[in-house]
Amino acid sequence: MAAQVISQAPNARAIDLSRLGREMWDVLVIGSGPAGSIAARQAALRGARVLLVDRSVFPREKVCGCCIGHAGMRALRSIGLGHLADQFSAPRVEQLQLHVGRTVSRIALPAGRALSRSAFDSALLAEAVRAGAAFVSGVVATVGRVDGDVRGLELKNDSESVRAMARVVIAADGLASPSTRDCEEIRVAVAAGARVGVGARFAAEGVIPPNTIEMHVGREGYLGLVRLEDGSIDAAAALDPIAIQAAGVRGCLTAILRGSGGERLTACVAAAEWRGTPPLTRRRTPVAAERLLLIGDAAGYVEPFTGEGMTWAMETAIAAAPIAVEGATHWSAATARLWIAEHRRLLAGRQWSCRMIARVLRMPRAMMLANRLLSVAPALARPVVRHVAGGA
Ligand SMILES: Cc1cc2nc3c(=O)[nH]c(=O)nc-3n(C[C@H](O)[C@H](O)[C@H](O)COP(=O)(O)OP(=O)(O)OC[C@H]3O[C@@H](n4cnc5c(N)ncnc54)[C@H](O)[C@@H]3O)c2cc1C
């Protein structure tokens, strides 16, 4: 039976949460970022009764570089959603312009697209609802214990709190994954000195070359800028927490830009409203427990560079949905083991490469030398780019 649409309206107060608590859901998905909305859609298309919940009201922004990489576009096409980028006239992204010191290298990227998270996430959410998933916004979910063949949860909005039940829960609630914070089965390890993400969106004519991610690297971290579908600029950075303490977010960004030939951007960066994230690099183990699967950033995260996170979120969602649907009727200890193995198969290699890139980015001399080399021989970057970002 197809799940009913409980709410497409962004008014959380109008929703009777107790109704949700009385139902038994095959699959309950927490978080409607790219991972959660795609998992909910794919599970609903397989005939499961799906409830998707998010604490935010949509459309909402999210700190992100907003580049859907080549592999991310391939993942979208594989489930028939490749048209979304065209629907919004999302600019193509074909080049990484890397500024380190006074050296600039131009590295060809397998084609991706730049699309604001407010547009992309809302479009994916609409697709999940169209496929039959019920959606409720403004609701914070917390994963509870297993009781027999049911995983319990708490759903809470401004005015009430109810216990909900699902055969399988998919936690897709992002980097901090607050829904699994009290889950004894899942351990979280945050990397020492992990960088912090910050992001902003601002209007600025002609400051970024078309079809390009402009990346500035400095001691304090790195800042990427790209033009979005409406001509505005998305800026996202990963910054050293000690540098933030010393100079503040704008101070760090200005220092990075001044040290890498980005002076023309300092005024925009100083005027922009910056939002932050918790420390970025973290590992969650295991990525599955009884009647619980972790996907997207909730399953662990490595510092971003040219847009891997959404690709990983989408790929894990597509792979987890059939496992969740099958698990809703026939859960066994093997189901959790299957997801742990599948998650490792999908991501372990690429996450290792990103960790290595993040390490080099923290070595200013090595980075400067590497960029000098790339400025004269950009093709040297091709194997790494292909491995991390996908492409022919
Ligand atoms: C600085 C920076 C730059 C980046 N640049 C790029 C880039 O260019 N390209 C790219 O592909 N990736 C990039 N990323 C990574 C990308 O943003 C993430 O990997 C991606 O958003 C992960 O998607 P997700 O669906 O797992 O989680 P999210 O997109 O974080 O979605 C999680 C959702 O869960 C909801 N939620 C949280 N807690 C609860 C709760 N308890 N109950 C209910 N709902 C809850 C939130 O409201 C949110 O909507 C970047 C990240 C950073 C920090």
The ligand as an SDF file (V2000), in Angstrom:
LIG
                    3D

 53 58  0  0  0  0  0  0  0  0999 V2000
   32.2010   23.4050    3.5080 C   0  0  0  0  0  0  0  0  0  0  0  0
   31.5360   22.2620    2.8100 C   0  0  0  0  0  0  0  0  0  0  0  0
   31.5440   22.2040    1.4140 C   0  0  0  0  0  0  0  0  0  0  0  0
   30.9570   21.1170    0.7590 C   0  0  0  0  0  0  0  0  0  0  0  0
   30.9290   21.1110   -0.5990 N   0  0  0  0  0  0  0  0  0  0  0  0
   30.3420   20.0920   -1.2390 C   0  0  0  0  0  0  0  0  0  0  0  0
   30.2190   20.1030   -2.6570 C   0  0  0  0  0  0  0  0  0  0  0  0
   30.5890   21.0510   -3.3420 O   0  0  0  0  0  0  0  0  0  0  0  0
   29.6620   19.0170   -3.2320 N   0  0  0  0  0  0  0  0  0  0  0  0
   29.2160   17.9420   -2.5180 C   0  0  0  0  0  0  0  0  0  0  0  0
   28.7680   16.9570   -3.1160 O   0  0  0  0  0  0  0  0  0  0  0  0
   29.2710   17.9360   -1.1790 N   0  0  0  0  0  0  0  0  0  0  0  0
   29.8060   18.9760   -0.5210 C   0  0  0  0  0  0  0  0  0  0  0  0
   29.8120   19.0010    0.8400 N   0  0  0  0  0  0  0  0  0  0  0  0
   29.2490   17.8690    1.5660 C   0  0  0  0  0  0  0  0  0  0  0  0
   27.7220   17.8410    1.5170 C   0  0  0  0  0  0  0  0  0  0  0  0
   27.1980   19.0600    1.9870 O   0  0  0  0  0  0  0  0  0  0  0  0
   27.2200   16.6890    2.3850 C   0  0  0  0  0  0  0  0  0  0  0  0
   28.0140   15.5460    2.1650 O   0  0  0  0  0  0  0  0  0  0  0  0
   25.7650   16.3560    2.0510 C   0  0  0  0  0  0  0  0  0  0  0  0
   24.9110   17.4140    2.3970 O   0  0  0  0  0  0  0  0  0  0  0  0
   25.3380   15.0950    2.8040 C   0  0  0  0  0  0  0  0  0  0  0  0
   23.9910   14.8580    2.5880 O   0  0  0  0  0  0  0  0  0  0  0  0
   23.1050   14.1090    3.6810 P   0  0  0  0  0  0  0  0  0  0  0  0
   21.7810   13.9060    3.0390 O   0  0  0  0  0  0  0  0  0  0  0  0
   23.8490   12.9490    4.2110 O   0  0  0  0  0  0  0  0  0  0  0  0
   22.9880   15.1250    4.9030 O   0  0  0  0  0  0  0  0  0  0  0  0
   22.4350   16.6130    4.9610 P   0  0  0  0  0  0  0  0  0  0  0  0
   22.4060   17.2280    3.6310 O   0  0  0  0  0  0  0  0  0  0  0  0
   23.2140   17.2820    6.0410 O   0  0  0  0  0  0  0  0  0  0  0  0
   20.9210   16.4450    5.4390 O   0  0  0  0  0  0  0  0  0  0  0  0
   20.6230   16.0340    6.7310 C   0  0  0  0  0  0  0  0  0  0  0  0
   19.1970   16.4590    7.0670 C   0  0  0  0  0  0  0  0  0  0  0  0
   18.8530   15.8910    8.3300 O   0  0  0  0  0  0  0  0  0  0  0  0
   18.0740   16.8120    9.0760 C   0  0  0  0  0  0  0  0  0  0  0  0
   18.2030   16.4500   10.4820 N   0  0  0  0  0  0  0  0  0  0  0  0
   19.3090   16.5270   11.2610 C   0  0  0  0  0  0  0  0  0  0  0  0
   19.0490   16.0230   12.4740 N   0  0  0  0  0  0  0  0  0  0  0  0
   17.7570   15.6160   12.4790 C   0  0  0  0  0  0  0  0  0  0  0  0
   16.9270   15.0000   13.4430 C   0  0  0  0  0  0  0  0  0  0  0  0
   17.3730   14.6440   14.6520 N   0  0  0  0  0  0  0  0  0  0  0  0
   15.6340   14.7360   13.1230 N   0  0  0  0  0  0  0  0  0  0  0  0
   15.1660   15.0710   11.8930 C   0  0  0  0  0  0  0  0  0  0  0  0
   15.9250   15.6330   10.9380 N   0  0  0  0  0  0  0  0  0  0  0  0
   17.2090   15.8940   11.2140 C   0  0  0  0  0  0  0  0  0  0  0  0
   18.6650   18.1690    8.7010 C   0  0  0  0  0  0  0  0  0  0  0  0
   17.7290   19.2030    8.8930 O   0  0  0  0  0  0  0  0  0  0  0  0
   19.0190   17.9620    7.2180 C   0  0  0  0  0  0  0  0  0  0  0  0
   17.9750   18.4010    6.3710 O   0  0  0  0  0  0  0  0  0  0  0  0
   30.3630   20.0840    1.5160 C   0  0  0  0  0  0  0  0  0  0  0  0
   30.3080   20.1560    2.9050 C   0  0  0  0  0  0  0  0  0  0  0  0
   30.8800   21.2450    3.5620 C   0  0  0  0  0  0  0  0  0  0  0  0
   30.7890   21.3280    5.0430 C   0  0  0  0  0  0  0  0  0  0  0  0
  1  2  1  0
  2  3  1  0
  2 52  2  0
  3  4  2  0
  4  5  1  0
  4 50  1  0
  5  6  2  0
  6  7  1  0
  6 13  1  0
  7  8  2  0
  7  9  1  0
  9 10  1  0
 10 11  2  0
 10 12  1  0
 12 13  2  0
 13 14  1  0
 14 15  1  0
 14 50  1  0
 15 16  1  0
 16 17  1  0
 16 18  1  0
 18 19  1  0
 18 20  1  0
 20 21  1  0
 20 22  1  0
 22 23  1  0
 23 24  1  0
 24 25  2  0
 24 26  1  0
 24 27  1  0
 27 28  1  0
 28 29  2  0
 28 30  1  0
 28 31  1  0
 31 32  1  0
 32 33  1  0
 33 34  1  0
 33 48  1  0
 34 35  1  0
 35 36  1  0
 35 46  1  0
 36 37  1  0
 36 45  1  0
 37 38  2  0
 38 39  1  0
 39 40  1  0
 39 45  2  0
 40 41  1  0
 40 42  2  0
 42 43  1  0
 43 44  2  0
 44 45  1  0
 46 47  1  0
 46 48  1  0
 48 49  1  0
 50 51  2  0
 51 52  1  0
 52 53  1  0
M  END
$$$$
